Amino acid sequence: MQGFSLFNAEACTAARHFLYSSIFWLLLPGAFGLLLASLLYVPELHDRLPMAVKPYLSFGRLRPTHVNLTVFGWLSMVYCDAITFIYSLAVEPQTATNGSTEAAEDNCS
């Protein structure tokens, strides 16, 4: 049996894709949070914004966006990643047609 590694490059798994997606969904709400913190720490930044975008970058619109992206974007991807990863560890490997239990190689780049 081979050693276990989370970032094993032998096969592409759904869990790895959920992990990459969860990293993206962690960075996106973080950018909204950084913008929120900047607008609260330096209120003059809001005065320098063009009038066309001022209503859309108010605290009342950005905070729910930040929270919803974190809850529904990042947390849902992390939960799916954990469920997929644990399920793949719990299920026995499928036997091939020749009776061996070796996993088929997957050419993913």
N, CA, C and O of each residue as an XYZ file, in Angstrom:
436
protein
N       0.841     -1.180      0.000
C       0.000      0.000      0.000
C       0.882      1.238      0.000
O       1.893      1.291      0.700
N       0.495      2.228     -0.784
C       1.280      3.443     -0.897
C       1.005      4.360      0.283
O      -0.023      4.248      0.951
N       1.945      5.273      0.530
C       1.768      6.251      1.593
C       0.665      7.238      1.247
O       0.404      7.504      0.074
N       0.030      7.770      2.256
C      -1.081      8.684      2.060
C      -0.561     10.108      1.951
O       0.290     10.521      2.738
N      -1.064     10.860      0.981
C      -0.713     12.259      0.825
C      -1.931     13.002      0.293
O      -2.580     12.555     -0.653
N      -2.233     14.136      0.905
C      -3.384     14.929      0.470
C      -3.158     15.492     -0.925
O      -4.093     15.566     -1.722
N      -1.932     15.888     -1.225
C      -1.630     16.485     -2.516
C      -0.907     15.497     -3.419
O       0.078     15.848     -4.069
N      -1.391     14.270     -3.460
C      -0.821     13.239     -4.300
C      -1.184     13.550     -5.746
O      -2.357     13.750     -6.064
N      -0.195     13.591     -6.614
C      -0.423     13.985     -8.003
C      -0.790     12.812     -8.892
O      -0.841     12.972    -10.112
N      -1.046     11.647     -8.335
C      -1.329     10.479     -9.158
C      -2.712     10.529     -9.798
O      -2.886     10.065    -10.925
N      -3.679     11.075     -9.110
C      -5.030     11.075     -9.657
C      -5.731     12.378     -9.312
O      -5.505     12.964     -8.253
N      -6.576     12.815    -10.217
C      -7.402     13.985     -9.929
C      -8.646     13.513     -9.199
O      -9.306     12.574     -9.643
N      -8.964     14.135     -8.118
C     -10.138     13.735     -7.364
C     -11.092     14.902     -7.247
O     -10.704     16.061     -7.399
N     -12.317     14.589     -6.981
C     -13.316     15.640     -6.773
C     -12.983     16.445     -5.530
O     -13.233     17.650     -5.482
N     -12.421     15.789     -4.527
C     -12.065     16.505     -3.297
C     -11.026     17.581     -3.567
O     -11.098     18.660     -2.979
N     -10.071     17.316     -4.434
C      -9.050     18.315     -4.742
C      -9.661     19.510     -5.457
O      -9.280     20.651     -5.198
N     -10.607     19.256     -6.356
C     -11.258     20.357     -7.056
C     -12.111     21.184     -6.097
O     -12.165     22.408     -6.215
N     -12.773     20.528     -5.152
C     -13.508     21.280     -4.139
C     -12.555     22.095     -3.274
O     -12.893     23.204     -2.860
N     -11.369     21.560     -2.997
C     -10.383     22.296     -2.204
C      -9.934     23.549     -2.937
O      -9.867     24.622     -2.338
N      -9.624     23.432     -4.230
C      -9.212     24.608     -5.002
C     -10.339     25.631     -5.092
O     -10.099     26.836     -5.020
N     -11.556     25.151     -5.249
C     -12.694     26.062     -5.303
C     -12.895     26.763     -3.959
O     -13.224     27.948     -3.917
N     -12.699     26.033     -2.868
C     -12.873     26.652     -1.550
C     -11.804     27.696     -1.288
O     -12.067     28.677     -0.593
N     -10.602     27.513     -1.824
C      -9.564     28.534     -1.670
C      -9.968     29.808     -2.408
O      -9.787     30.912     -1.892
N     -10.517     29.655     -3.615
C     -11.009     30.829     -4.347
C     -12.114     31.528     -3.569
O     -12.118     32.753     -3.444
N     -13.068     30.729     -3.039
C     -14.186     31.321     -2.321
C     -13.781     31.837     -0.944
O     -14.581     32.499     -0.282
N     -12.574     31.554     -0.502
C     -12.053     32.165      0.711
C     -11.412     33.511      0.399
O     -11.501     34.441      1.201
N     -10.767     33.622     -0.758
C     -10.095     34.864     -1.122
C     -11.073     35.955     -1.557
O     -10.853     37.132     -1.273
N     -12.143     35.574     -2.238
C     -13.100     36.572     -2.723
C     -13.794     37.324     -1.588
O     -13.810     38.554     -1.620
N     -14.373     36.646     -0.579
C     -14.954     37.416      0.525
C     -13.900     38.145      1.341
O     -14.192     39.166      1.963
N     -12.673     37.626      1.343
C     -11.596     38.341      2.030
C     -11.316     39.685      1.382
O     -11.016     40.661      2.070
N     -11.415     39.738      0.049
C     -11.234     41.012     -0.654
C     -12.357     41.989     -0.308
O     -12.113     43.182     -0.126
N     -13.588     41.480     -0.217
C     -14.698     42.339      0.193
C     -14.501     42.823      1.635
O     -14.790     43.978      1.949
N     -14.015     41.946      2.500
C     -13.757     42.327      3.890
C     -12.659     43.368      3.999
O     -12.740     44.277      4.825
N     -11.627     43.238      3.162
C     -10.554     44.229      3.156
C     -11.064     45.579      2.683
O     -10.689     46.618      3.227
N     -11.920     45.564      1.669
C     -12.524     46.813      1.197
C     -13.392     47.438      2.283
O     -13.359     48.650      2.493
N     -14.163     46.609      2.968
C     -14.992     47.114      4.075
C     -14.137     47.728      5.175
O     -14.432     48.818      5.664
N     -13.087     47.031      5.559
C     -12.219     47.534      6.619
C     -11.545     48.838      6.202
O     -11.378     49.745      7.016
N     -11.158     48.927      4.923
C     -10.523     50.152      4.432
C     -11.502     51.317      4.464
O     -11.141     52.428      4.853
N     -12.745     51.061      4.054
C     -13.741     52.139      4.057
C     -14.109     52.566      5.473
O     -14.428     53.734      5.693
N     -14.072     51.653      6.431
C     -14.381     52.028      7.809
C     -13.206     52.718      8.493
O     -13.398     53.616      9.313
N     -11.992     52.296      8.155
C     -10.803     52.863      8.799
C     -10.465     54.237      8.231
O     -10.050     55.132      8.967
N     -10.643     54.404      6.924
C     -10.367     55.684      6.256
C     -11.647     56.126      5.548
O     -11.836     55.803      4.375
N     -12.519     56.848      6.222
C     -13.800     57.231      5.603
C     -13.650     58.153      4.399
O     -14.574     58.266      3.594
N     -12.513     58.808      4.262
C     -12.305     59.694      3.119
C     -12.247     58.919      1.796
O     -12.459     59.493      0.727
N     -11.961     57.625      1.873
C     -11.948     56.819      0.648
C     -13.326     56.773     -0.010
O     -13.434     56.749     -1.236
N     -14.358     56.760      0.796
C     -15.715     56.725      0.243
C     -16.042     58.034     -0.458
O     -16.802     58.039     -1.427
N     -15.481     59.149      0.015
C     -15.717     60.440     -0.630
C     -15.012     60.536     -1.979
O     -15.453     61.286     -2.850
N     -13.935     59.798     -2.164
C     -13.175     59.860     -3.411
C     -13.744     58.951     -4.503
O     -13.300     59.013     -5.649
N     -14.703     58.125     -4.165
C     -15.308     57.239     -5.154
C     -16.188     58.019     -6.121
O     -16.761     59.040     -5.742
N     -16.305     57.557     -7.361
C     -17.236     58.213     -8.293
C     -18.675     58.073     -7.796
O     -19.020     57.108     -7.114
N     -19.499     59.044     -8.145
C     -20.886     59.050     -7.687
C     -21.665     57.839     -8.202
O     -22.632     57.417     -7.567
N     -21.264     57.282     -9.330
C     -21.994     56.150     -9.906
C     -21.841     54.883     -9.072
O     -22.736     54.038     -9.088
N     -20.723     54.721     -8.334
C     -20.496     53.494     -7.565
C     -20.674     53.687     -6.062
O     -20.635     52.708     -5.317
N     -20.866     54.904     -5.603
C     -21.019     55.135     -4.159
C     -22.165     54.353     -3.531
O     -21.981     53.782     -2.456
N     -23.351     54.302     -4.159
C     -24.429     53.545     -3.513
C     -24.147     52.049     -3.428
O     -24.641     51.379     -2.520
N     -23.361     51.517     -4.361
C     -23.096     50.082     -4.381
C     -21.963     49.680     -3.442
O     -21.838     48.505     -3.097
N     -21.143     50.629     -3.027
C     -20.034     50.337     -2.131
C     -20.269     50.889     -0.734
O     -19.320     51.242     -0.034
N     -21.515     50.963     -0.334
C     -21.808     51.387      1.032
C     -21.682     50.192      1.972
O     -21.727     49.040      1.540
N     -21.524     50.482      3.256
C     -21.346     49.419      4.240
C     -22.561     48.497      4.284
O     -22.418     47.288      4.466
N     -23.756     49.064      4.119
C     -24.979     48.286      4.174
C     -25.124     47.269      3.049
O     -25.873     46.301      3.178
N     -24.408     47.485      1.947
C     -24.451     46.523      0.835
C     -23.253     45.582      0.847
O     -23.374     44.423      0.452
N     -22.110     46.064      1.290
C     -20.907     45.233      1.242
C     -20.856     44.193      2.350
O     -20.363     43.087      2.125
N     -21.355     44.518      3.546
C     -21.261     43.551      4.639
C     -22.104     42.308      4.390
O     -21.608     41.202      4.604
N     -23.360     42.433      3.946
C     -24.102     41.205      3.624
C     -23.469     40.413      2.476
O     -23.519     39.183      2.468
N     -22.876     41.117      1.512
C     -22.189     40.426      0.426
C     -21.000     39.639      0.965
O     -20.781     38.491      0.579
N     -20.241     40.258      1.850
C     -19.085     39.604      2.462
C     -19.514     38.369      3.266
O     -18.906     37.305      3.153
N     -20.550     38.520      4.065
C     -21.007     37.408      4.905
C     -21.606     36.289      4.057
O     -21.315     35.117      4.295
N     -22.433     36.627      3.078
C     -23.057     35.603      2.232
C     -22.032     34.856      1.379
O     -22.145     33.643      1.202
N     -21.039     35.565      0.853
C     -19.995     34.881      0.094
C     -19.197     33.940      0.981
O     -18.795     32.861      0.548
N     -18.968     34.349      2.220
C     -18.227     33.483      3.132
C     -19.050     32.256      3.495
O     -18.548     31.133      3.435
N     -20.299     32.456      3.870
C     -21.134     31.343      4.319
C     -21.475     30.396      3.169
O     -21.262     29.188      3.270
N     -22.000     30.942      2.090
C     -22.490     30.087      1.013
C     -21.400     29.699      0.028
O     -21.484     28.634     -0.583
N     -20.391     30.522     -0.142
C     -19.314     30.187     -1.062
C     -18.261     29.317     -0.422
O     -18.058     28.174     -0.831
N     -17.587     29.853      0.585
C     -16.463     29.136      1.165
C     -16.901     27.935      2.005
O     -16.381     26.835      1.819
N     -17.837     28.128      2.915
C     -18.213     27.030      3.804
C     -18.841     25.865      3.053
O     -18.587     24.708      3.390
N     -19.651     26.144      2.049
C     -20.259     25.038      1.310
C     -19.205     24.236      0.550
O     -19.302     23.012      0.467
N     -18.196     24.915     -0.008
C     -17.138     24.197     -0.711
C     -16.273     23.390      0.249
O     -15.856     22.279     -0.077
N     -16.002     23.935      1.424
C     -15.204     23.202      2.414
C     -15.963     21.975      2.905
O     -15.371     20.909      3.077
N     -17.257     22.115      3.130
C     -18.061     20.962      3.563
C     -18.097     19.888      2.477
O     -17.942     18.704      2.775
N     -18.299     20.290      1.226
C     -18.310     19.309      0.132
C     -16.948     18.647     -0.013
O     -16.863     17.451     -0.292
N     -15.878     19.423      0.175
C     -14.532     18.863      0.112
C     -14.330     17.829      1.206
O     -13.818     16.741      0.944
N     -14.724     18.156      2.420
C     -14.544     17.223      3.533
C     -15.375     15.955      3.332
O     -14.887     14.849      3.567
N     -16.608     16.110      2.904
C     -17.473     14.945      2.699
C     -16.916     14.063      1.586
O     -16.863     12.843      1.735
N     -16.503     14.664      0.478
C     -15.959     13.893     -0.635
C     -14.661     13.206     -0.254
O     -14.433     12.052     -0.620
N     -13.799     13.919      0.487
C     -12.519     13.350      0.883
C     -12.704     12.192      1.858
O     -12.069     11.149      1.704
N     -13.561     12.363      2.854
C     -13.797     11.302      3.836
C     -14.477     10.110      3.174
O     -14.154      8.962      3.481
N     -15.408     10.371      2.279
C     -16.091      9.283      1.582
C     -15.115      8.479      0.728
O     -15.197      7.252      0.667
N     -14.190      9.180      0.068
C     -13.230      8.457     -0.767
C     -12.281      7.610      0.071
O     -11.781      6.594     -0.411
N     -12.023      8.005      1.312
C     -11.190      7.188      2.195
C     -11.969      6.009      2.763
O     -11.399      4.949      3.020
N     -13.260      6.191      2.956
C     -14.066      5.160      3.595
C     -14.452      4.033      2.639
O     -14.618      2.889      3.064
N     -14.594      4.346      1.366
C     -15.033      3.346      0.392
C     -13.825      2.529     -0.054
O     -12.760      3.079     -0.335
N     -13.998      1.234     -0.115
C     -12.915      0.366     -0.566
C     -12.661      0.584     -2.050
O     -13.586      0.913     -2.792
N     -11.413      0.404     -2.494
C     -11.138      0.580     -3.921
C     -11.876     -0.457     -4.757
O     -11.994     -1.619     -4.367
N     -12.358     -0.031     -5.879
C     -13.089     -0.926     -6.772
C     -12.109     -1.905     -7.407
O     -10.982     -1.533     -7.738
N     -12.525     -3.126     -7.575
C     -11.656     -4.112     -8.205
C     -11.724     -3.975     -9.712
O     -12.794     -3.744    -10.276
N     -10.590     -4.118    -10.354
C     -10.526     -4.025    -11.814
C     -11.035     -5.327    -12.418
O     -11.374     -6.262    -11.694
N     -11.087     -5.384    -13.727
C     -11.608     -6.583    -14.392
C     -10.700     -7.784    -14.193
O     -11.159     -8.925    -14.253
N      -9.399     -7.538    -13.954
C      -8.496     -8.663    -13.763
C      -8.404     -9.102    -12.300
O      -7.615     -9.990    -11.976
N      -9.177     -8.510    -11.435
C      -9.219     -8.913    -10.038
C      -8.267     -8.161     -9.131
O      -8.310     -8.355     -7.916
N      -7.405     -7.307     -9.676
C      -6.480     -6.567     -8.819
C      -7.196     -5.352     -8.236
O      -8.184     -4.879     -8.798
N      -6.700     -4.856     -7.123
C      -7.322     -3.705     -6.465
C      -6.531     -2.433     -6.694
O      -6.757     -1.437     -6.007
N      -5.607     -2.443     -7.645
C      -4.834     -1.245     -7.922
C      -5.728     -0.222     -8.608
O      -6.551     -0.559     -9.459
N      -5.548      1.015     -8.225
C      -6.342      2.083     -8.844
C      -5.818      2.345    -10.242
O      -4.612      2.302    -10.488
N      -6.719      2.610    -11.136
C      -6.313      2.931    -12.489
C      -5.648      4.292    -12.525
O      -6.044      5.204    -11.798
N      -4.629      4.433    -13.377
C      -3.930      5.707    -13.461
C      -4.828      6.703    -14.178
O      -5.574      6.362    -15.096
N      -4.729      7.933    -13.727
C      -5.550      8.997    -14.288
C      -4.596     10.066    -14.812
O      -3.792     10.593    -14.043
N      -4.664     10.396    -16.085
C      -3.764     11.380    -16.653
C      -4.373     12.759    -16.516
O      -5.092     13.211    -17.406
N      -4.102     13.418    -15.437
C      -4.595     14.767    -15.200
C      -3.413     15.710    -15.209
O      -2.344     15.401    -14.684
N      -3.622     16.859    -15.811
C      -2.543     17.829    -15.800
C      -2.968     19.099    -15.157
O      -2.176     20.037    -15.060
